[in-house]
Amino acid sequence: MSCWLLLPLLTSVVSIAGTWTVYGLALRNGHVCPLYNWVYNRSCSPDTSVRCCSVRNMPFVSTSGMNLPENSLYSAVLNAVSVLFALVCIFRHAQIVERKGDEAVLSKAAMIIGFFGSIGGFIAGNCNPSVLMVLHYFGATLCFVSGCIYTILQTALTFRLHLTGKECFLVPLRAVLTIFQVVFSICYLAFFVHPDTKRQHIGAICEWILATNFYVFIMSFSFEFYYITSAVLYALISRPDDEKVAILSEPRGTNMATFDK
């Protein structure tokens, strides 16, 4: 068994368990309202003894990690996941180049999109929305949009490639997860900017669903990562003049024919 299958599993577990733990801490500390709450007030008195829900503490993912002490865990989780997801993108691309060079262009595009998503997650995790709102929402938007495109590209690659022999199961699974990702991303963006609090609350629920759904999608890469071999690792460290193209960038003077085996 290849230990590399643990990489997408670890990425997903850290993200899902970490963000939901942040939400639990924020809920216990009274910093956000429950996801099942649908009643919001215009404002809340700071000295009230009864839980009061307003737009300020609506349970978005970023709101859950806005205050101390959960803010520290929120930043740590997003930083760790950003690095792990970038590694998943690199190894996924390396495996495709090593096994099927014809799809290297599409795979490289997916890897670059994945890098944008990692950068967006890093920005969102380190820019508190209460202080750096514009940067935070820029990072979050970059993360979610890149996530949508990444799932679409990887589903297309799964359909076109046969690396594991389990594509009859993986293609429909990833197609369903991709549809969910696109639909809930559109709903989140539409409801997030809506002035009605109930629709904003629906947007918060959509955000949690799409964030969790994306890392379930990443978890499915464990099937491909089980088959990672030393040849894939060699592709990662090969010199530019070797027969396999460098994974992260093309050397000067090469063309796309370098991808062919």
C-alpha positions in Angstrom: 0.0 0.0 0.0 1.3 3.5 -0.9 1.5 5.8 2.0 0.8 8.7 -0.3 -3.0 8.0 -0.1 -2.8 9.6 3.3 -2.0 13.0 1.8 -5.5 13.8 0.4 -7.0 12.0 3.5 -5.0 14.2 5.8 -5.9 17.4 3.8 -9.6 16.6 4.0 -9.6 15.6 7.7 -7.7 18.7 8.8 -10.0 20.9 6.8 -13.4 19.4 7.7 -12.6 18.6 11.4 -10.7 21.9 11.9 -13.3 24.2 10.5 -16.2 22.5 12.3 -14.2 22.5 15.5 -13.7 26.3 15.0 -17.5 26.6 14.6 -18.1 24.6 17.8 -15.8 26.8 19.8 -17.3 30.0 18.4 -20.8 28.6 19.2 -19.8 27.7 22.8 -18.2 31.1 23.3 -21.3 32.9 22.0 -19.5 34.4 19.0 -21.9 33.0 16.4 -25.4 31.8 16.3 -26.4 28.2 15.6 -26.9 27.1 12.0 -30.4 26.1 12.9 -31.3 29.6 14.1 -33.6 31.6 11.8 -34.5 34.6 14.0 -32.3 37.7 13.8 -32.6 41.1 15.5 -31.4 44.4 14.1 -28.9 44.8 17.0 -28.0 43.1 20.2 -27.2 44.6 23.6 -23.7 43.6 24.7 -24.8 43.0 28.3 -27.8 40.8 27.5 -28.0 37.4 29.2 -30.0 35.8 26.4 -28.5 34.7 23.2 -29.2 37.4 20.6 -28.6 36.8 16.9 -27.8 39.6 14.4 -26.1 39.9 11.1 -22.8 40.4 12.9 -22.8 36.9 14.3 -24.4 35.0 11.5 -22.6 31.6 11.3 -20.5 32.0 8.2 -17.2 30.1 8.1 -15.2 33.3 8.4 -17.4 34.7 11.2 -16.8 31.5 13.2 -13.1 32.2 13.1 -13.2 36.0 13.6 -12.8 36.2 17.4 -10.4 34.9 19.9 -9.7 32.2 21.0 -11.0 30.3 17.9 -9.3 32.8 15.5 -5.9 31.2 16.2 -7.2 27.7 15.4 -9.0 29.0 12.3 -5.7 30.6 10.9 -3.7 27.5 11.7 -6.2 25.2 10.0 -6.4 27.3 6.8 -2.6 27.7 6.7 -2.1 23.9 7.1 -4.8 23.1 4.5 -3.4 25.6 2.0 0.0 23.9 2.1 -1.4 20.3 2.0 -3.8 21.1 -0.8 -0.9 22.6 -2.9 1.0 19.4 -2.4 -2.1 17.4 -3.5 -2.2 19.5 -6.7 1.5 18.9 -7.4 1.4 15.1 -6.8 -1.9 14.8 -8.8 -0.3 16.6 -11.7 2.9 14.6 -11.4 1.0 11.3 -11.5 -0.9 12.3 -14.7 2.3 13.5 -16.4 4.0 10.2 -15.5 1.1 8.0 -16.6 -0.6 9.9 -19.4 1.4 12.7 -20.9 -1.4 13.6 -23.4 -3.4 15.2 -20.7 -0.6 17.2 -19.2 -1.9 20.6 -20.5 -5.3 20.2 -18.8 -3.7 18.8 -15.7 -1.2 21.7 -15.5 -4.1 24.1 -15.8 -5.9 22.4 -13.0 -2.7 22.5 -10.9 -2.3 26.3 -11.4 -6.0 26.8 -10.5 -5.4 24.8 -7.4 -2.5 27.0 -6.5 -4.7 30.0 -6.8 -7.2 28.3 -4.4 -4.4 27.6 -1.9 -3.3 31.3 -2.1 -6.9 32.4 -1.6 -7.3 30.1 1.5 -4.0 31.4 2.9 -5.2 35.0 2.5 -8.6 34.3 4.0 -7.1 32.5 7.0 -4.6 35.3 7.8 -6.8 38.4 7.1 -9.4 38.8 9.8 -12.6 40.1 8.3 -13.1 42.4 11.2 -9.8 44.2 10.4 -8.9 43.4 6.7 -12.4 42.8 5.3 -11.5 43.5 1.6 -8.5 41.2 1.6 -10.3 38.5 3.5 -13.2 38.4 1.0 -10.9 38.6 -1.9 -9.1 35.5 -0.6 -12.4 33.7 0.1 -13.7 34.5 -3.3 -10.5 33.3 -5.0 -10.6 30.1 -2.9 -14.3 29.3 -3.7 -14.1 30.2 -7.4 -10.8 28.3 -7.9 -12.3 25.3 -6.0 -15.3 25.2 -8.4 -13.0 25.3 -11.5 -10.6 22.7 -10.0 -13.4 20.2 -9.4 -14.7 20.6 -13.0 -11.2 20.1 -14.4 -10.4 17.1 -12.3 -13.7 15.5 -13.1 -12.9 15.9 -16.8 -9.5 14.4 -16.2 -11.0 11.5 -14.3 -13.4 10.8 -17.2 -10.6 11.0 -19.8 -8.0 9.0 -17.9 -8.0 5.5 -16.4 -5.3 5.4 -13.8 -6.9 3.1 -11.2 -9.5 0.9 -12.9 -12.1 2.4 -10.5 -13.2 5.2 -12.8 -16.6 3.7 -13.2 -17.2 4.6 -9.6 -15.0 7.8 -9.4 -16.5 9.5 -12.5 -20.1 9.6 -11.3 -19.0 10.4 -7.7 -16.9 13.4 -8.7 -19.6 14.5 -11.2 -22.2 14.7 -8.4 -19.7 16.4 -6.1 -18.8 18.9 -8.8 -22.5 19.7 -9.5 -23.0 20.2 -5.7 -19.9 22.5 -5.6 -21.1 24.7 -8.5 -24.7 24.9 -7.4 -23.9 25.7 -3.7 -21.2 28.2 -4.8 -23.8 30.1 -6.9 -26.3 30.0 -4.1 -23.8 31.2 -1.6 -22.7 34.1 -3.7 -26.3 35.0 -4.5 -27.6 34.8 -0.9 -24.5 36.3 0.7 -25.2 39.7 -0.8 -29.0 39.6 -0.3 -30.4 42.1 2.2 -32.8 39.7 3.8 -31.4 38.0 6.8 -33.1 34.6 6.2 -31.6 34.4 2.7 -28.2 35.4 4.2 -28.6 32.6 6.6 -29.2 30.2 3.7 -26.0 31.6 2.2 -24.1 30.6 5.4 -25.5 27.1 5.3 -24.5 26.9 1.6 -21.0 28.0 2.5 -20.6 25.2 5.0 -21.9 22.7 2.5 -19.6 23.7 -0.3 -16.6 23.9 2.0 -17.2 20.4 3.3 -18.2 19.1 -0.2 -14.9 20.3 -1.7 -12.8 18.4 0.7 -14.9 15.3 0.3 -13.9 15.6 -3.4 -10.2 15.9 -2.5 -10.6 12.9 -0.2 -11.5 10.8 -3.3 -8.0 11.3 -4.7 -6.9 8.7 -2.2 -7.8 6.1 -4.9 -5.3 7.6 -7.3 -2.7 8.3 -4.7 -2.7 4.7 -3.7 -0.9 4.0 -7.0 1.8 6.7 -6.7 5.1 5.0 -7.4 8.8 6.0 -7.4 8.4 7.0 -11.1 6.0 9.8 -10.0 8.5 11.0 -7.3 11.2 10.9 -10.0 9.1 13.2 -12.2 8.9 15.7 -9.3 12.7 15.9 -9.0 13.8 15.3 -12.6 16.1 17.9 -14.1 14.8 20.1 -17.0 16.9 18.2 -19.6 15.5 14.8 -18.6 12.9 13.1 -20.7 10.1 14.1 -18.3 9.1 17.7 -18.0 9.5 19.6 -14.8 6.3 19.6 -12.9 6.0 23.2 -11.8 7.3 25.0 -14.9 8.6 24.4 -18.3 12.3 25.1 -18.9 13.2 27.8 -21.5 13.4 26.4 -25.0 11.0 23.4 -24.5 7.5 23.1 -26.0 4.5 21.0 -25.2 5.9 18.1 -27.1 8.1 17.5 -24.0 5.1 16.1 -22.3 4.8 13.2 -24.7 6.2 9.9 -23.5 
